[in-house]
Amino acid sequence: MIEDLLANGIWVAIIFIIVGFVALVKGADCLVDGASSIAKRFGISDLVIGLTVVAFGTSMPEFVVNMVSVGEGSTDLAITNILGSNIINTLVILGVTALIFPIASQKHSRNFDIPMSIFAGIFVLGAILIHAPFLSSADGGIGRLGGILLLLFFIYFLYETFRHAKDHPDEAETVKTMSTGKAILFLLLGFAGLVIGGELIVKSAVDIASRCGVSQAIIGLTVVALGTSLPELATSIIAAYKHNSDIALGNVIGSNIFNVFFVLGTSATIRPLPTYDGIALDACVAALGSIVVWIAVKTDKGQKINRWAGAALLLIYAGYLTYRLITLK
């Protein structure tokens, strides 16, 4: 059905991918709201809900797109979606947010979350470059055992996050409840939006890449990555305008960690992800973004990402994107 409609031209694919992003983002919102309300009615604390349902929800767009991509064999799209999203999250979203209002950092973010985000990028690079049987597949991509290792690190991250949250219950988000019927409706609408959105995005992205004569990797790094990062972008900009910019940093860094350890780990465990042209550069830039953020908060007197650092992040992205588009294949 979708394939037949896509045959009518590239404009159909563009419309489909826009509709897919709207369905994906709204679906994730509905799913989180419905699931959070149901969990609250079962007596689960706001702390646990915030660290599980809400946290997983912010990475749900990337997760769904990756699951559809892996299921349909578009593995280039799966891995570039994650690397591209992390690059945009760090360099673009934090860069724009810092220009609006300097981003404050909490001690736990500086000492644990940001280093974990750096390690995530380095681990992906290592899995690509080191041809060890337990880290990567024969062609330099990430194999099933590499995916399992990523998931083990994700479990460790969850453990440390829960341990910190128990000592700082004041940082928990307040979860709003709704009627059971409404919560179930939100769950169903959320699942429907995610499934429909994921299908539209993946099929449309593959069609656009084919028609434009570029690789799925380039589409994944740009169009798909930006679209799946929309929730983080909206949350961060709103937080900056309300002068709650510390929320922006935790939101973005947490999403980066979830994307690599959980989404990429799950994807590689289901189906090994092969390499593609430029993958080493993309992994390096993903790690570099977190390194720049860490240096920014460590060297600033107020331990913030100030406007100069925000501008630097945006300049790095501009240079990276220009190079990738010039050398695209």
NUSE-474321 format. One record per residue (C-alpha): residue number from 1; x, y, z. Coordinates in steps of 0.05 Angstrom, whole numbers, m for minus. Each point is the difference from the previous one (the first is absolute). Last residue first. Example, Ala and Ser with C-alpha at 12.3 -4.5 7.8 and 13.67 -1.06 7.14 Angstrom:
<pts>
<pt><seq>2</seq><xx>273</xx><yy>m21</yy><zz>143</zz></pt>
<pt><seq>1</seq><xx>m27</xx><yy>m69</yy><zz>13</zz></pt>
</pts>
This chain:
<pts>
<pt><seq>329</seq><xx>561</xx><yy>176</yy><zz>m30</zz></pt>
<pt><seq>328</seq><xx>7</xx><yy>65</yy><zz>36</zz></pt>
<pt><seq>327</seq><xx>67</xx><yy>36</yy><zz>m1</zz></pt>
<pt><seq>326</seq><xx>m27</xx><yy>71</yy><zz>m5</zz></pt>
<pt><seq>325</seq><xx>m60</xx><yy>m17</yy><zz>43</zz></pt>
<pt><seq>324</seq><xx>44</xx><yy>m32</yy><zz>54</zz></pt>
<pt><seq>323</seq><xx>49</xx><yy>59</yy><zz>0</zz></pt>
<pt><seq>322</seq><xx>m55</xx><yy>52</yy><zz>6</zz></pt>
<pt><seq>321</seq><xx>m34</xx><yy>m40</yy><zz>56</zz></pt>
<pt><seq>320</seq><xx>65</xx><yy>m5</yy><zz>40</zz></pt>
<pt><seq>319</seq><xx>17</xx><yy>74</yy><zz>m8</zz></pt>
<pt><seq>318</seq><xx>m71</xx><yy>22</yy><zz>19</zz></pt>
<pt><seq>317</seq><xx>m1</xx><yy>m48</yy><zz>58</zz></pt>
<pt><seq>316</seq><xx>66</xx><yy>27</yy><zz>27</zz></pt>
<pt><seq>315</seq><xx>m25</xx><yy>71</yy><zz>m8</zz></pt>
<pt><seq>314</seq><xx>m64</xx><yy>m17</yy><zz>39</zz></pt>
<pt><seq>313</seq><xx>40</xx><yy>m28</yy><zz>58</zz></pt>
<pt><seq>312</seq><xx>46</xx><yy>61</yy><zz>0</zz></pt>
<pt><seq>311</seq><xx>m60</xx><yy>46</yy><zz>3</zz></pt>
<pt><seq>310</seq><xx>m26</xx><yy>m37</yy><zz>60</zz></pt>
<pt><seq>309</seq><xx>68</xx><yy>4</yy><zz>33</zz></pt>
<pt><seq>308</seq><xx>1</xx><yy>75</yy><zz>m10</zz></pt>
<pt><seq>307</seq><xx>m71</xx><yy>4</yy><zz>27</zz></pt>
<pt><seq>306</seq><xx>18</xx><yy>m35</yy><zz>65</zz></pt>
<pt><seq>305</seq><xx>m5</xx><yy>m74</yy><zz>16</zz></pt>
<pt><seq>304</seq><xx>0</xx><yy>6</yy><zz>75</zz></pt>
<pt><seq>303</seq><xx>47</xx><yy>m18</yy><zz>57</zz></pt>
<pt><seq>302</seq><xx>m6</xx><yy>71</yy><zz>28</zz></pt>
<pt><seq>301</seq><xx>75</xx><yy>10</yy><zz>m6</zz></pt>
<pt><seq>300</seq><xx>0</xx><yy>m33</yy><zz>m69</zz></pt>
<pt><seq>299</seq><xx>57</xx><yy>m51</yy><zz>m10</zz></pt>
<pt><seq>298</seq><xx>m36</xx><yy>m63</yy><zz>21</zz></pt>
<pt><seq>297</seq><xx>m67</xx><yy>18</yy><zz>m33</zz></pt>
<pt><seq>296</seq><xx>33</xx><yy>15</yy><zz>m68</zz></pt>
<pt><seq>295</seq><xx>49</xx><yy>m58</yy><zz>3</zz></pt>
<pt><seq>294</seq><xx>m58</xx><yy>m49</yy><zz>10</zz></pt>
<pt><seq>293</seq><xx>m40</xx><yy>32</yy><zz>m56</zz></pt>
<pt><seq>292</seq><xx>60</xx><yy>m4</yy><zz>m47</zz></pt>
<pt><seq>291</seq><xx>10</xx><yy>m74</yy><zz>18</zz></pt>
<pt><seq>290</seq><xx>m74</xx><yy>m14</yy><zz>m12</zz></pt>
<pt><seq>289</seq><xx>4</xx><yy>29</yy><zz>m70</zz></pt>
<pt><seq>288</seq><xx>66</xx><yy>m36</yy><zz>m15</zz></pt>
<pt><seq>287</seq><xx>m32</xx><yy>m68</yy><zz>13</zz></pt>
<pt><seq>286</seq><xx>m53</xx><yy>11</yy><zz>m53</zz></pt>
<pt><seq>285</seq><xx>52</xx><yy>32</yy><zz>m46</zz></pt>
<pt><seq>284</seq><xx>45</xx><yy>m62</yy><zz>6</zz></pt>
<pt><seq>283</seq><xx>m59</xx><yy>m47</yy><zz>m14</zz></pt>
<pt><seq>282</seq><xx>m18</xx><yy>40</yy><zz>m62</zz></pt>
<pt><seq>281</seq><xx>72</xx><yy>0</yy><zz>m24</zz></pt>
<pt><seq>280</seq><xx>6</xx><yy>m75</yy><zz>9</zz></pt>
<pt><seq>279</seq><xx>m65</xx><yy>m12</yy><zz>m37</zz></pt>
<pt><seq>278</seq><xx>23</xx><yy>40</yy><zz>m61</zz></pt>
<pt><seq>277</seq><xx>m16</xx><yy>m54</yy><zz>m52</zz></pt>
<pt><seq>276</seq><xx>m43</xx><yy>m55</yy><zz>31</zz></pt>
<pt><seq>275</seq><xx>10</xx><yy>m55</yy><zz>52</zz></pt>
<pt><seq>274</seq><xx>m46</xx><yy>m58</yy><zz>13</zz></pt>
<pt><seq>273</seq><xx>m53</xx><yy>m5</yy><zz>56</zz></pt>
<pt><seq>272</seq><xx>m11</xx><yy>m70</yy><zz>26</zz></pt>
<pt><seq>271</seq><xx>m75</xx><yy>m17</yy><zz>7</zz></pt>
<pt><seq>270</seq><xx>m40</xx><yy>m9</yy><zz>64</zz></pt>
<pt><seq>269</seq><xx>59</xx><yy>13</yy><zz>47</zz></pt>
<pt><seq>268</seq><xx>23</xx><yy>58</yy><zz>m43</zz></pt>
<pt><seq>267</seq><xx>m68</xx><yy>34</yy><zz>6</zz></pt>
<pt><seq>266</seq><xx>m5</xx><yy>m12</yy><zz>75</zz></pt>
<pt><seq>265</seq><xx>69</xx><yy>29</yy><zz>12</zz></pt>
<pt><seq>264</seq><xx>m14</xx><yy>59</yy><zz>m46</zz></pt>
<pt><seq>263</seq><xx>m64</xx><yy>17</yy><zz>38</zz></pt>
<pt><seq>262</seq><xx>24</xx><yy>m16</yy><zz>71</zz></pt>
<pt><seq>261</seq><xx>74</xx><yy>19</yy><zz>5</zz></pt>
<pt><seq>260</seq><xx>4</xx><yy>50</yy><zz>m57</zz></pt>
<pt><seq>259</seq><xx>m67</xx><yy>35</yy><zz>1</zz></pt>
<pt><seq>258</seq><xx>m10</xx><yy>m4</yy><zz>75</zz></pt>
<pt><seq>257</seq><xx>67</xx><yy>34</yy><zz>12</zz></pt>
<pt><seq>256</seq><xx>m15</xx><yy>55</yy><zz>m50</zz></pt>
<pt><seq>255</seq><xx>m70</xx><yy>10</yy><zz>30</zz></pt>
<pt><seq>254</seq><xx>30</xx><yy>9</yy><zz>69</zz></pt>
<pt><seq>253</seq><xx>48</xx><yy>51</yy><zz>m26</zz></pt>
<pt><seq>252</seq><xx>m56</xx><yy>39</yy><zz>m34</zz></pt>
<pt><seq>251</seq><xx>m50</xx><yy>m1</yy><zz>57</zz></pt>
<pt><seq>250</seq><xx>52</xx><yy>12</yy><zz>54</zz></pt>
<pt><seq>249</seq><xx>27</xx><yy>60</yy><zz>m37</zz></pt>
<pt><seq>248</seq><xx>m68</xx><yy>30</yy><zz>m15</zz></pt>
<pt><seq>247</seq><xx>m25</xx><yy>m9</yy><zz>71</zz></pt>
<pt><seq>246</seq><xx>59</xx><yy>42</yy><zz>24</zz></pt>
<pt><seq>245</seq><xx>m28</xx><yy>55</yy><zz>m45</zz></pt>
<pt><seq>244</seq><xx>m58</xx><yy>15</yy><zz>45</zz></pt>
<pt><seq>243</seq><xx>1</xx><yy>74</yy><zz>m20</zz></pt>
<pt><seq>242</seq><xx>m72</xx><yy>m5</yy><zz>m26</zz></pt>
<pt><seq>241</seq><xx>25</xx><yy>17</yy><zz>m71</zz></pt>
<pt><seq>240</seq><xx>55</xx><yy>m52</yy><zz>8</zz></pt>
<pt><seq>239</seq><xx>m48</xx><yy>m54</yy><zz>23</zz></pt>
<pt><seq>238</seq><xx>m45</xx><yy>14</yy><zz>m60</zz></pt>
<pt><seq>237</seq><xx>60</xx><yy>m6</yy><zz>m47</zz></pt>
<pt><seq>236</seq><xx>23</xx><yy>m65</yy><zz>33</zz></pt>
<pt><seq>235</seq><xx>m68</xx><yy>m34</yy><zz>m2</zz></pt>
<pt><seq>234</seq><xx>m13</xx><yy>18</yy><zz>m73</zz></pt>
<pt><seq>233</seq><xx>69</xx><yy>m23</yy><zz>m23</zz></pt>
<pt><seq>232</seq><xx>m2</xx><yy>m64</yy><zz>41</zz></pt>
<pt><seq>231</seq><xx>m68</xx><yy>m19</yy><zz>m29</zz></pt>
<pt><seq>230</seq><xx>23</xx><yy>19</yy><zz>m72</zz></pt>
<pt><seq>229</seq><xx>61</xx><yy>m46</yy><zz>2</zz></pt>
<pt><seq>228</seq><xx>m35</xx><yy>m54</yy><zz>m41</zz></pt>
<pt><seq>227</seq><xx>m10</xx><yy>51</yy><zz>m56</zz></pt>
<pt><seq>226</seq><xx>71</xx><yy>25</yy><zz>1</zz></pt>
<pt><seq>225</seq><xx>28</xx><yy>m71</yy><zz>m4</zz></pt>
<pt><seq>224</seq><xx>m47</xx><yy>m19</yy><zz>m57</zz></pt>
<pt><seq>223</seq><xx>17</xx><yy>61</yy><zz>m43</zz></pt>
<pt><seq>222</seq><xx>75</xx><yy>5</yy><zz>13</zz></pt>
<pt><seq>221</seq><xx>39</xx><yy>m61</yy><zz>21</zz></pt>
<pt><seq>220</seq><xx>m52</xx><yy>m50</yy><zz>m25</zz></pt>
<pt><seq>219</seq><xx>m6</xx><yy>34</yy><zz>m68</zz></pt>
<pt><seq>218</seq><xx>77</xx><yy>m3</yy><zz>m6</zz></pt>
<pt><seq>217</seq><xx>3</xx><yy>m73</yy><zz>21</zz></pt>
<pt><seq>216</seq><xx>m57</xx><yy>m19</yy><zz>m48</zz></pt>
<pt><seq>215</seq><xx>50</xx><yy>16</yy><zz>m55</zz></pt>
<pt><seq>214</seq><xx>m11</xx><yy>53</yy><zz>m52</zz></pt>
<pt><seq>213</seq><xx>m29</xx><yy>m6</yy><zz>m70</zz></pt>
<pt><seq>212</seq><xx>m56</xx><yy>50</yy><zz>12</zz></pt>
<pt><seq>211</seq><xx>m55</xx><yy>m50</yy><zz>m19</zz></pt>
<pt><seq>210</seq><xx>30</xx><yy>m57</yy><zz>41</zz></pt>
<pt><seq>209</seq><xx>13</xx><yy>43</yy><zz>61</zz></pt>
<pt><seq>208</seq><xx>m71</xx><yy>28</yy><zz>m4</zz></pt>
<pt><seq>207</seq><xx>m30</xx><yy>m70</yy><zz>m4</zz></pt>
<pt><seq>206</seq><xx>41</xx><yy>m26</yy><zz>59</zz></pt>
<pt><seq>205</seq><xx>m21</xx><yy>60</yy><zz>41</zz></pt>
<pt><seq>204</seq><xx>m73</xx><yy>m9</yy><zz>m20</zz></pt>
<pt><seq>203</seq><xx>m1</xx><yy>m74</yy><zz>20</zz></pt>
<pt><seq>202</seq><xx>35</xx><yy>15</yy><zz>67</zz></pt>
<pt><seq>201</seq><xx>m41</xx><yy>61</yy><zz>18</zz></pt>
<pt><seq>200</seq><xx>m68</xx><yy>m28</yy><zz>m20</zz></pt>
<pt><seq>199</seq><xx>10</xx><yy>m66</yy><zz>37</zz></pt>
<pt><seq>198</seq><xx>25</xx><yy>35</yy><zz>63</zz></pt>
<pt><seq>197</seq><xx>m57</xx><yy>49</yy><zz>0</zz></pt>
<pt><seq>196</seq><xx>m53</xx><yy>m54</yy><zz>m8</zz></pt>
<pt><seq>195</seq><xx>31</xx><yy>m43</yy><zz>56</zz></pt>
<pt><seq>194</seq><xx>13</xx><yy>59</yy><zz>47</zz></pt>
<pt><seq>193</seq><xx>m68</xx><yy>32</yy><zz>m11</zz></pt>
<pt><seq>192</seq><xx>m37</xx><yy>m66</yy><zz>10</zz></pt>
<pt><seq>191</seq><xx>38</xx><yy>m14</yy><zz>65</zz></pt>
<pt><seq>190</seq><xx>m15</xx><yy>70</yy><zz>26</zz></pt>
<pt><seq>189</seq><xx>m73</xx><yy>m3</yy><zz>m20</zz></pt>
<pt><seq>188</seq><xx>m7</xx><yy>m66</yy><zz>37</zz></pt>
<pt><seq>187</seq><xx>36</xx><yy>27</yy><zz>62</zz></pt>
<pt><seq>186</seq><xx>m39</xx><yy>65</yy><zz>m1</zz></pt>
<pt><seq>185</seq><xx>m65</xx><yy>m40</yy><zz>m3</zz></pt>
<pt><seq>184</seq><xx>23</xx><yy>m42</yy><zz>59</zz></pt>
<pt><seq>183</seq><xx>15</xx><yy>64</yy><zz>40</zz></pt>
<pt><seq>182</seq><xx>m68</xx><yy>30</yy><zz>m19</zz></pt>
<pt><seq>181</seq><xx>m36</xx><yy>m62</yy><zz>25</zz></pt>
<pt><seq>180</seq><xx>41</xx><yy>m3</yy><zz>64</zz></pt>
<pt><seq>179</seq><xx>m15</xx><yy>73</yy><zz>15</zz></pt>
<pt><seq>178</seq><xx>59</xx><yy>48</yy><zz>1</zz></pt>
<pt><seq>177</seq><xx>61</xx><yy>8</yy><zz>45</zz></pt>
<pt><seq>176</seq><xx>55</xx><yy>51</yy><zz>m1</zz></pt>
<pt><seq>175</seq><xx>71</xx><yy>m21</yy><zz>16</zz></pt>
<pt><seq>174</seq><xx>45</xx><yy>48</yy><zz>38</zz></pt>
<pt><seq>173</seq><xx>73</xx><yy>m9</yy><zz>m21</zz></pt>
<pt><seq>172</seq><xx>51</xx><yy>m24</yy><zz>51</zz></pt>
<pt><seq>171</seq><xx>59</xx><yy>46</yy><zz>18</zz></pt>
<pt><seq>170</seq><xx>m24</xx><yy>6</yy><zz>72</zz></pt>
<pt><seq>169</seq><xx>11</xx><yy>m75</yy><zz>9</zz></pt>
<pt><seq>168</seq><xx>76</xx><yy>11</yy><zz>1</zz></pt>
<pt><seq>167</seq><xx>31</xx><yy>m60</yy><zz>35</zz></pt>
<pt><seq>166</seq><xx>m49</xx><yy>m48</yy><zz>m34</zz></pt>
<pt><seq>165</seq><xx>15</xx><yy>35</yy><zz>m66</zz></pt>
<pt><seq>164</seq><xx>75</xx><yy>m14</yy><zz>5</zz></pt>
<pt><seq>163</seq><xx>m12</xx><yy>m74</yy><zz>10</zz></pt>
<pt><seq>162</seq><xx>m51</xx><yy>m2</yy><zz>m56</zz></pt>
<pt><seq>161</seq><xx>49</xx><yy>34</yy><zz>m48</zz></pt>
<pt><seq>160</seq><xx>57</xx><yy>m47</yy><zz>20</zz></pt>
<pt><seq>159</seq><xx>m43</xx><yy>m61</yy><zz>m13</zz></pt>
<pt><seq>158</seq><xx>m28</xx><yy>28</yy><zz>m66</zz></pt>
<pt><seq>157</seq><xx>71</xx><yy>13</yy><zz>m25</zz></pt>
<pt><seq>156</seq><xx>22</xx><yy>m70</yy><zz>19</zz></pt>
<pt><seq>155</seq><xx>m60</xx><yy>m29</yy><zz>m38</zz></pt>
<pt><seq>154</seq><xx>20</xx><yy>43</yy><zz>m60</zz></pt>
<pt><seq>153</seq><xx>71</xx><yy>m27</yy><zz>4</zz></pt>
<pt><seq>152</seq><xx>m29</xx><yy>m70</yy><zz>m5</zz></pt>
<pt><seq>151</seq><xx>m42</xx><yy>22</yy><zz>m60</zz></pt>
<pt><seq>150</seq><xx>63</xx><yy>25</yy><zz>m36</zz></pt>
<pt><seq>149</seq><xx>34</xx><yy>m67</yy><zz>13</zz></pt>
<pt><seq>148</seq><xx>m60</xx><yy>m36</yy><zz>m30</zz></pt>
<pt><seq>147</seq><xx>5</xx><yy>43</yy><zz>m63</zz></pt>
<pt><seq>146</seq><xx>74</xx><yy>m15</yy><zz>m6</zz></pt>
<pt><seq>145</seq><xx>m18</xx><yy>m74</yy><zz>6</zz></pt>
<pt><seq>144</seq><xx>m51</xx><yy>9</yy><zz>m56</zz></pt>
<pt><seq>143</seq><xx>48</xx><yy>35</yy><zz>m47</zz></pt>
<pt><seq>142</seq><xx>18</xx><yy>74</yy><zz>m9</zz></pt>
<pt><seq>141</seq><xx>32</xx><yy>16</yy><zz>m66</zz></pt>
<pt><seq>140</seq><xx>72</xx><yy>m12</yy><zz>m21</zz></pt>
<pt><seq>139</seq><xx>m12</xx><yy>m48</yy><zz>m57</zz></pt>
<pt><seq>138</seq><xx>10</xx><yy>m63</yy><zz>40</zz></pt>
<pt><seq>137</seq><xx>m48</xx><yy>20</yy><zz>55</zz></pt>
<pt><seq>136</seq><xx>20</xx><yy>38</yy><zz>61</zz></pt>
<pt><seq>135</seq><xx>15</xx><yy>m2</yy><zz>74</zz></pt>
<pt><seq>134</seq><xx>9</xx><yy>m73</yy><zz>23</zz></pt>
<pt><seq>133</seq><xx>34</xx><yy>m22</yy><zz>m64</zz></pt>
<pt><seq>132</seq><xx>51</xx><yy>58</yy><zz>2</zz></pt>
<pt><seq>131</seq><xx>6</xx><yy>41</yy><zz>m64</zz></pt>
<pt><seq>130</seq><xx>12</xx><yy>65</yy><zz>37</zz></pt>
<pt><seq>129</seq><xx>m21</xx><yy>59</yy><zz>m41</zz></pt>
<pt><seq>128</seq><xx>m76</xx><yy>m4</yy><zz>3</zz></pt>
<pt><seq>127</seq><xx>m8</xx><yy>m26</yy><zz>71</zz></pt>
<pt><seq>126</seq><xx>52</xx><yy>50</yy><zz>22</zz></pt>
<pt><seq>125</seq><xx>m38</xx><yy>58</yy><zz>m32</zz></pt>
<pt><seq>124</seq><xx>m65</xx><yy>m23</yy><zz>33</zz></pt>
<pt><seq>123</seq><xx>37</xx><yy>m6</yy><zz>67</zz></pt>
<pt><seq>122</seq><xx>29</xx><yy>70</yy><zz>m9</zz></pt>
<pt><seq>121</seq><xx>m70</xx><yy>30</yy><zz>m11</zz></pt>
<pt><seq>120</seq><xx>m28</xx><yy>m36</yy><zz>61</zz></pt>
<pt><seq>119</seq><xx>61</xx><yy>18</yy><zz>42</zz></pt>
<pt><seq>118</seq><xx>m12</xx><yy>74</yy><zz>m13</zz></pt>
<pt><seq>117</seq><xx>m73</xx><yy>m8</yy><zz>21</zz></pt>
<pt><seq>116</seq><xx>22</xx><yy>m37</yy><zz>63</zz></pt>
<pt><seq>115</seq><xx>48</xx><yy>57</yy><zz>15</zz></pt>
<pt><seq>114</seq><xx>m60</xx><yy>49</yy><zz>m8</zz></pt>
<pt><seq>113</seq><xx>m45</xx><yy>m41</yy><zz>46</zz></pt>
<pt><seq>112</seq><xx>49</xx><yy>m14</yy><zz>56</zz></pt>
<pt><seq>111</seq><xx>41</xx><yy>57</yy><zz>29</zz></pt>
<pt><seq>110</seq><xx>m29</xx><yy>60</yy><zz>m36</zz></pt>
<pt><seq>109</seq><xx>m72</xx><yy>m26</yy><zz>m2</zz></pt>
<pt><seq>108</seq><xx>3</xx><yy>m21</yy><zz>73</zz></pt>
<pt><seq>107</seq><xx>26</xx><yy>69</yy><zz>20</zz></pt>
<pt><seq>106</seq><xx>m56</xx><yy>37</yy><zz>m35</zz></pt>
<pt><seq>105</seq><xx>12</xx><yy>43</yy><zz>m61</zz></pt>
<pt><seq>104</seq><xx>m28</xx><yy>68</yy><zz>m19</zz></pt>
<pt><seq>103</seq><xx>m12</xx><yy>18</yy><zz>m73</zz></pt>
<pt><seq>102</seq><xx>11</xx><yy>72</yy><zz>m20</zz></pt>
<pt><seq>101</seq><xx>m64</xx><yy>31</yy><zz>m30</zz></pt>
<pt><seq>100</seq><xx>m21</xx><yy>8</yy><zz>m72</zz></pt>
<pt><seq>99</seq><xx>70</xx><yy>m14</yy><zz>m28</zz></pt>
<pt><seq>98</seq><xx>6</xx><yy>m59</yy><zz>47</zz></pt>
<pt><seq>97</seq><xx>m65</xx><yy>m30</yy><zz>m28</zz></pt>
<pt><seq>96</seq><xx>24</xx><yy>7</yy><zz>m72</zz></pt>
<pt><seq>95</seq><xx>66</xx><yy>m36</yy><zz>15</zz></pt>
<pt><seq>94</seq><xx>m33</xx><yy>m52</yy><zz>45</zz></pt>
<pt><seq>93</seq><xx>m48</xx><yy>m17</yy><zz>m57</zz></pt>
<pt><seq>92</seq><xx>50</xx><yy>5</yy><zz>m56</zz></pt>
<pt><seq>91</seq><xx>65</xx><yy>m31</yy><zz>24</zz></pt>
<pt><seq>90</seq><xx>m24</xx><yy>m48</yy><zz>53</zz></pt>
<pt><seq>89</seq><xx>m68</xx><yy>m23</yy><zz>m25</zz></pt>
<pt><seq>88</seq><xx>19</xx><yy>7</yy><zz>m73</zz></pt>
<pt><seq>87</seq><xx>61</xx><yy>m45</yy><zz>8</zz></pt>
<pt><seq>86</seq><xx>m40</xx><yy>m50</yy><zz>43</zz></pt>
<pt><seq>85</seq><xx>m56</xx><yy>m2</yy><zz>m51</zz></pt>
<pt><seq>84</seq><xx>49</xx><yy>m11</yy><zz>m58</zz></pt>
<pt><seq>83</seq><xx>36</xx><yy>m57</yy><zz>36</zz></pt>
<pt><seq>82</seq><xx>m67</xx><yy>m33</yy><zz>17</zz></pt>
<pt><seq>81</seq><xx>m34</xx><yy>9</yy><zz>m68</zz></pt>
<pt><seq>80</seq><xx>66</xx><yy>m17</yy><zz>m34</zz></pt>
<pt><seq>79</seq><xx>m2</xx><yy>m70</yy><zz>33</zz></pt>
<pt><seq>78</seq><xx>m71</xx><yy>m17</yy><zz>m21</zz></pt>
<pt><seq>77</seq><xx>1</xx><yy>33</yy><zz>m69</zz></pt>
<pt><seq>76</seq><xx>60</xx><yy>m41</yy><zz>m21</zz></pt>
<pt><seq>75</seq><xx>m37</xx><yy>m62</yy><zz>26</zz></pt>
<pt><seq>74</seq><xx>m57</xx><yy>7</yy><zz>m49</zz></pt>
<pt><seq>73</seq><xx>m16</xx><yy>m75</yy><zz>4</zz></pt>
<pt><seq>72</seq><xx>m76</xx><yy>10</yy><zz>8</zz></pt>
<pt><seq>71</seq><xx>m1</xx><yy>m24</yy><zz>72</zz></pt>
<pt><seq>70</seq><xx>63</xx><yy>39</yy><zz>16</zz></pt>
<pt><seq>69</seq><xx>m30</xx><yy>64</yy><zz>m28</zz></pt>
<pt><seq>68</seq><xx>m66</xx><yy>m11</yy><zz>36</zz></pt>
<pt><seq>67</seq><xx>35</xx><yy>m13</yy><zz>66</zz></pt>
<pt><seq>66</seq><xx>46</xx><yy>60</yy><zz>m11</zz></pt>
<pt><seq>65</seq><xx>m57</xx><yy>48</yy><zz>m15</zz></pt>
<pt><seq>64</seq><xx>m37</xx><yy>m25</yy><zz>62</zz></pt>
<pt><seq>63</seq><xx>61</xx><yy>9</yy><zz>46</zz></pt>
<pt><seq>62</seq><xx>18</xx><yy>69</yy><zz>m27</zz></pt>
<pt><seq>61</seq><xx>m72</xx><yy>24</yy><zz>12</zz></pt>
<pt><seq>60</seq><xx>m2</xx><yy>m35</yy><zz>68</zz></pt>
<pt><seq>59</seq><xx>62</xx><yy>35</yy><zz>27</zz></pt>
<pt><seq>58</seq><xx>m39</xx><yy>53</yy><zz>39</zz></pt>
<pt><seq>57</seq><xx>m49</xx><yy>m54</yy><zz>23</zz></pt>
<pt><seq>56</seq><xx>53</xx><yy>m43</yy><zz>32</zz></pt>
<pt><seq>55</seq><xx>15</xx><yy>57</yy><zz>49</zz></pt>
<pt><seq>54</seq><xx>m74</xx><yy>13</yy><zz>14</zz></pt>
<pt><seq>53</seq><xx>m17</xx><yy>m73</yy><zz>12</zz></pt>
<pt><seq>52</seq><xx>63</xx><yy>m20</yy><zz>37</zz></pt>
<pt><seq>51</seq><xx>35</xx><yy>53</yy><zz>41</zz></pt>
<pt><seq>50</seq><xx>m61</xx><yy>46</yy><zz>6</zz></pt>
<pt><seq>49</seq><xx>m46</xx><yy>m58</yy><zz>18</zz></pt>
<pt><seq>48</seq><xx>49</xx><yy>m24</yy><zz>54</zz></pt>
<pt><seq>47</seq><xx>4</xx><yy>69</yy><zz>32</zz></pt>
<pt><seq>46</seq><xx>m74</xx><yy>15</yy><zz>m7</zz></pt>
<pt><seq>45</seq><xx>m13</xx><yy>m62</yy><zz>43</zz></pt>
<pt><seq>44</seq><xx>m38</xx><yy>m61</yy><zz>m24</zz></pt>
<pt><seq>43</seq><xx>m67</xx><yy>m7</yy><zz>37</zz></pt>
<pt><seq>42</seq><xx>m38</xx><yy>m37</yy><zz>m55</zz></pt>
<pt><seq>41</seq><xx>m36</xx><yy>65</yy><zz>m17</zz></pt>
<pt><seq>40</seq><xx>68</xx><yy>34</yy><zz>m13</zz></pt>
<pt><seq>39</seq><xx>19</xx><yy>m55</yy><zz>m49</zz></pt>
<pt><seq>38</seq><xx>m66</xx><yy>11</yy><zz>m38</zz></pt>
<pt><seq>37</seq><xx>13</xx><yy>75</yy><zz>m3</zz></pt>
<pt><seq>36</seq><xx>72</xx><yy>m9</yy><zz>m23</zz></pt>
<pt><seq>35</seq><xx>m21</xx><yy>m50</yy><zz>m54</zz></pt>
<pt><seq>34</seq><xx>m52</xx><yy>48</yy><zz>m28</zz></pt>
<pt><seq>33</seq><xx>44</xx><yy>62</yy><zz>1</zz></pt>
<pt><seq>32</seq><xx>61</xx><yy>m37</yy><zz>m28</zz></pt>
<pt><seq>31</seq><xx>m40</xx><yy>m33</yy><zz>m55</zz></pt>
<pt><seq>30</seq><xx>m36</xx><yy>65</yy><zz>m19</zz></pt>
<pt><seq>29</seq><xx>66</xx><yy>37</yy><zz>m5</zz></pt>
<pt><seq>28</seq><xx>34</xx><yy>m55</yy><zz>m40</zz></pt>
<pt><seq>27</seq><xx>m59</xx><yy>m2</yy><zz>m48</zz></pt>
<pt><seq>26</seq><xx>2</xx><yy>76</yy><zz>m8</zz></pt>
<pt><seq>25</seq><xx>73</xx><yy>m5</yy><zz>m20</zz></pt>
<pt><seq>24</seq><xx>m8</xx><yy>m59</yy><zz>m47</zz></pt>
<pt><seq>23</seq><xx>m65</xx><yy>25</yy><zz>m32</zz></pt>
<pt><seq>22</seq><xx>31</xx><yy>68</yy><zz>m13</zz></pt>
<pt><seq>21</seq><xx>64</xx><yy>m32</yy><zz>m27</zz></pt>
<pt><seq>20</seq><xx>m40</xx><yy>m46</yy><zz>m45</zz></pt>
<pt><seq>19</seq><xx>m42</xx><yy>57</yy><zz>m28</zz></pt>
<pt><seq>18</seq><xx>65</xx><yy>35</yy><zz>m19</zz></pt>
<pt><seq>17</seq><xx>28</xx><yy>m64</yy><zz>m30</zz></pt>
<pt><seq>16</seq><xx>m64</xx><yy>m12</yy><zz>m39</zz></pt>
<pt><seq>15</seq><xx>0</xx><yy>71</yy><zz>m29</zz></pt>
<pt><seq>14</seq><xx>72</xx><yy>m8</yy><zz>m23</zz></pt>
<pt><seq>13</seq><xx>m15</xx><yy>m69</yy><zz>m30</zz></pt>
<pt><seq>12</seq><xx>m60</xx><yy>28</yy><zz>m37</zz></pt>
<pt><seq>11</seq><xx>43</xx><yy>56</yy><zz>m26</zz></pt>
<pt><seq>10</seq><xx>50</xx><yy>m51</yy><zz>m26</zz></pt>
<pt><seq>9</seq><xx>m50</xx><yy>m29</yy><zz>m50</zz></pt>
<pt><seq>8</seq><xx>m61</xx><yy>m43</yy><zz>m12</zz></pt>
<pt><seq>7</seq><xx>37</xx><yy>m65</yy><zz>16</zz></pt>
<pt><seq>6</seq><xx>m3</xx><yy>18</yy><zz>73</zz></pt>
<pt><seq>5</seq><xx>m75</xx><yy>m15</yy><zz>m2</zz></pt>
<pt><seq>4</seq><xx>12</xx><yy>m71</yy><zz>m23</zz></pt>
<pt><seq>3</seq><xx>55</xx><yy>m11</yy><zz>53</zz></pt>
<pt><seq>2</seq><xx>m47</xx><yy>24</yy><zz>55</zz></pt>
<pt><seq>1</seq><xx>m53</xx><yy>m51</yy><zz>m21</zz></pt>
</pts>
